[in-house]
Amino acid sequence: MNHKINRAEAPGIQLESEINYLQPERYLTGNGIPVFIMRNTASEAVKIDLMFDAGSKYDEKPVAGLTTEMLLAGTSEKSMAEINDQIDDFGGYFNASVSADHAYLSIYGLNECTVPLVQLIEDAIFNAVFPEGELERMKKERKEKLKVSLEKVSTLAQRQFQAALFAGSPYGRLNHPEDFAEITREHLLRFFENQFKRGLRKINWVGNPSEEEIKSFVTVFERWANEVPEQPLAEFQPSQEKIALEKKDAVQTGIRIGKLLFDRSHPDYHKMTVVNTLLGEYFGSRLMSNIREDKGYTYGIGSYLGENQSSGYFVIATEVGKEFLEDTLVQINLELERLRNEPVPQEELDLVRNYLLGQFLRGADGPFAMMELFSVAESKGLDYGFYQEALTTVLKITPVEIQSTAHQHLNSNEMLVVTAG
């Protein structure tokens, strides 16, 4: 029998009510640092992530970022160029990044070279000397990048929003160009000793190692410790005011609107994820449909749920032409109120449900994605049950529940509003 396909309609996404989540193997170094291994038998590709309690909140100056960037800048025996050449010889790649809470080091390679590649990088990091010349070059580079960034209304709005939302805590601190002049090599050495050598929180390994390779790998990290004291939750003094920063000659205005909310351990988190998706998380969201597609005020607008170790938060972000600022704020408020006061049409909910189910499928596709899911949950003291609850919520949430969640958590009178331009 022949069936005609209606190509004007997107096919529905079929998803079982459960996903088969894979549990990683767990090992410990001699100092009790957990090593999680997710088996990747489909390819030779390897990824290793090291998480350190070495985020920017541990120092008032931009020391964390500079220290993290200079970890492979050389030892007393090897130059930065020599280290990078040897990494290339193993077919490896190294990347480092830092957030407010943690520093993250990622090592990419192949199964056959994993242990010698890791030995090379571990030795280079543990014996890092942070050469004075390289530090001066990097300070100048970071300073100039920040100065250029501060010319953007998006940066100005985001920085002021961060400072006001997280006021009274390390999360609200901002870097300034003049801060770099005060940083010395001694700052980096001290931060490295206290936060990196004593702050290795966990290691995630996606690959297919033998038992012998696992033993060798674990031994590599025997001299690293996990001794950084648990930080108390930050206490915020958030603002709910309207802050307007003026920038001469700006043709656009950056907008940030939001509030402190809750992290993923809160019982309303999954419902709020659906609400946020409807509002601004995907291309067909209400904010995009109204302010980009209908009004043409911006190239893009979105909302998201953020999180740090102490709290979660909600943000709406965009940049619009200065002449559209006032109506953009009106339209954002209208969309918030519409979510709070009107049930979501079933057709729109079905579209968002399909989008989120597709995200679930992609987010659990393969060992690299599965490790990411595991690591995010594990960092919050959760397990895969968190994702099962999320899936169940997406499958069963009703328009009434969406309206109730929005009414409770998206009151525009409780929002911090920052504009810059």
N, C-alpha and C positions, 0 to 999 in steps of 0.2 A: 504494500500500500504506500502511495506517495503522500508525503505531508508537505504542505507549503510552509515556508519559513517567513514569518513577518519580520523583515529586517529593520523595521522602524522601532521595534521593541527590543531592549536589551534582554538577554537571557537571564533568568533568575539564578541565584547562587544557591546550590544545594550543599548544606553543611550539616553533618551529624551533630547531635546535642553534646558530643564530647570529642575532644582531640586527644590523640595518643601522645602525651608529653613524655619525653625521654629524660630519665634521671642520669645525671653525670656520675662518674666514679669519683670518690673522694679520698684524697691522701693528705698527709700532713708532713711538713718539714720538721726538722729536729726542734725548731722553735715554736711549733704548733701553728704555723701558717697554713691554712687550707689550700689545697691544689685540687681544682675541679676539672675533670677530663671528660669531654663529650666526644664520643667516638665518631670519626668521619671516615667511613669505609668506602665512600663513593669516589674519592679523589685523593691525591697526594698533598693537597693544600693544607697548611697549618696556620692557625692564628693563636697567639698567646697574649693575654691581657694581664697586666699587673696593676693593681689598684693600691695606691698609697694614701695615707692620711696626710696629705701635703697640699691641700687646697689653699686658696688665697686668704681664707678666713684666719689662717694661723699666723699671719704677719700683716702689719699695718701698711707696709710698703709693697710695691709690685715685685716682691722677691720670689714668690712661688712660681710665677710665670717664667722669670728669667732663669731660675734654677732648673726648672723642668726642660726648658729649651736648650740648656747647655750641658745636659747629662752626657752627651757623646762628643763634647768639645775637646776631649783629649785627656790623657793620663800622663804621668811622669815618663812613661816609656813609649807611648804612641800618640801621634797627632790625630786631629779630627779627620784629616784626609785619609790617613792609614786605616783608621777604624772603619770608615765608610767604604773604603775599597775592599776590606776583608768581608764586610757584610755583603757587598755585591758579589764577591767570589762564591759565597754560599747561596746565592740566589735569594737573599733575604731583603727585608725592608723593615724600617723602624719608624714609628710615629709616636709623638708625645703630645698630650694636651692636659689642660688643667681647668678645674671648675672651682667654685667657692669651697667645696668640701674635699675634693680629692684630686690627685694627679693620676693620670692614666698613661701607661706605656704599652704599646702594642707592637708585637713582633710577628712578621709574616714570613713564611718560608715553606719548605717542603719536608715531608716526613724524614727522608734520608739524611737531612742536614740539621734536624731540629736541635739535637743536643749540642753539637759544636757551635752552632749559631748562637744559641742561648748562652753558652759558656763565654763566648766572645763578648756579647753585649753585657752580660752580668759583670764581667771583669772590668769592662770599660766604664760602666756606671759606678760600680763600687769604689773604683780608684779615680774617679773624676777629680780633676784639679781646678777646673774653672779658670782657664788662663785669663790673665788680666787684659791682654790685648783683645781677645774675643769678647770679653765682657763689655769693654768700652764700645766696641763696634755694635754689639747687640743693644746696649742701652741707647745709643744714638738712633739705631734703626727703630726700636720700639717707641722712642719718644717722637720721632717724626711720623710714624704710622698713627699714633694717637692724635697728634696735632691735625693731621689730615682728616681723621675720622671725626674730630670735633667740629669740622666744618659742615657735617651732614646733620640735617634736622632729625633724621631717624636716630642717630647716636645721641644727640642732645635730649630728645624726648625719653629715650630708653634709660639713660643715665639718671635723669631727674626722677623718673618713675621708680627706678631701683632705690635711689637714696630716700625717697619719701615713703615708699611701701615698707622697706625694711629698716626704717629709722630706729636708731638705738641698738643696732646689732652689727656684727662684722659683715653681714650680707649687704648692708647699705653703704659700705665704704666705697669710694671711687678713687681710681688712679688719676693723677694729674701729670702733665708733661714735666713739671719741675721735680717730681718725686724721683725720677731716674738718676738725677745728679747725686742724690744722697746715698745711693746703693754702692756698697763696696764688695770686693771679693769675699771678705770675711762674713758679710751677711749671707751670701750664698752657701759658703762652707758650713756655717752654723745651722742654717735651715736644712741643708742636706743631711747633716748628722742627726738632727733632732726629728725631722719629719720623714725622710726617706729611709735611712738606715734603721730607724726604730719604728717606721710606720707602714711596713708592707702588710696590707690588710688581707689580700687574697690574690690567688692566681687562677685564671681560667685558661684552659688549654683545649682547643679543638684540633684533633688530629687522630692518628691511629698508632700510638706508640706501643712497643713491646714492654714487657715487665722490666726488662733490663734497662731500657731507655727511661722508664718512669723512675727507677731507683737512681739513675745518674742525674736526671733532671732535678729531683727533690734534693739531692745532695748539693747541687749548684747553689741553692738558696739557703744553705745552713747558716750562713753568717748574717742573714737579715732577720730583723725582729719585728714583733707586733706589740709595741709597748706604749704607743701614744695613748694617753688617758682618754676615756670616752668623754666627749664634750657635752656639757649640759645643753638642753634645747635653748635656742636663742629666744630672747624676749623682745618683741617688736613694739614699736610705738607708731603704727601706721597712720598715714594721713588720709582723710577723705575729702580733701579740699580740691579746688580747681587751680592748677598752676599753669601759668602762661609764660613761656620764655620767648623773648623777642630776638630775632636774628635778622639784622639788616640785609637787604638785597636777596633774601630767600624767596624763591618762587613757590616753594611748597611748605607745608606745615606737617610736622610729625605729630602723630596722635598716639597716646598710650592711655588706656582706660582699664582699670581692674581693681582687684581687692585681694587680701589674704583669704584663703579658703581652707582647704584641708588636704592631707596627703592621701595616698592610695589605701591606707588602712581604714579610712572612714567608711561607714556603711553606705553613704550616698555617692561614693566615688564613681561607681560604674554608671549609675543613673546620670550623674553630672557629665560623664564622658559622652553619653548620647545627646544630652542637651547642648553641650559645647559643639558637637559635630553638626547638629542642625543649625546652630548659630553661625559658626565661622571656621570649621575645621577642614572643610573640603571645598572643591571648586564650585560645587552647586549649592553652597550654603546660603543662608538668608542674607548675610552681610554682603557676600559677593554678588548675589543676584540683584540686590537693591543698589548698593553704592558703586559697584563697578559696572554691571551689565545694564541696569536701568538708568542710573544717573550719570555714569561716566566720570565720576569724580576721582578715580584712582585706578592704577594698574592692578592693585591687589590689596585685599584686606582680609584679616583672619583673626581668629581667637584661639587660645590654647590654654591648657592646664599645665602649669609648671610645678616644680617641686625641688626642695632642698632637704637637708637632713632635719630641719626644724619645723617645716611647714610646707603647705602647698599654696598655690596662688592661681588666680585667673587673670588673663590679659587679653585685651583687644588691641591690635596694632595695625596702623596704616600710615601712609603719607598721601596727602591730597593737595591740590592747588589751593593757595591761600584764600582765593575767593570762594572756595567751597567749604571752608572750615565749619562755619556755623551750621549750615544745613547738614553736613556730615554728622555732627554731634547730635542734631535733632533726629536724623534717620537711625543712628545707632541706638538712641534711647527708645525710639519707636519699636525697633526689632526686639530689644530687651523686654519691653512691656508686652509686645504681642506674644512672646513665648510665655510670659508670666500669666497672661489673662485669657488666652485663647487655646483650646485644644489643637494639637498638631493634626492636620488632615492625614488620614490613613495612607493615602498615596505617597505623601512626602515621607512619612515614617517608614514605609516599605522601602523607599529609595535609600534612605540613610541606613536602614538595617542591612540592606544588601551591600552597601559600601563598607560598613563595619565588619560584616562577615568576610568580605574579601580581604580586609586588613588582617583578620585573624588567620586566614589561610596563608597569606604571604608571611606573616610574622612567625608562623610555626613551620615554615618550609625549609627543612634541612637542618643539619647540626649547628651551623653558624647562627642561624636565627633562633634555634632552640636554646643555645647557650645564652644568647642575649636575654631571652625571656626568663630563663632560670636566674641569671645574675641580677637582673633588676628586682625580681621578687626576693631573692636571698638577701640583698642589701637592705631590705626593709623588714627582714625577719619573717617573710611570707614564703609560701610554696606555690606549686602549680595550681592549687585550689583557688588562688586569686584569679587566675585566667579562666577557670571553669565558671566561677561566679560571674565574671565579665561576660562570657559567652551566653550564659543563661539569662542575664539581664537584657542583652541585646535581642535575644530571641523572644522574650516574653514581655518586655516593657510596653506599657500602654500610654496612649495620649494623656490620660488623666495623671499618671505617674510623672510624665515629662513636665506637664504644666505645674504640678505640685513642687517638683524639684526646682524648676526655674523660679517659681514664686518665692521659694524659701531662700535661694542662694544668689539670685541675680537682681537684687534691688538696686536700681541705678543711683538711689540716694546714698548708698553705702560705698560708692565707687570713688577711687582716686582718679582724677582726670588731669593729664599732663599734655600740653601742646607746646610745640617749639617751631618757630618759623616767623 
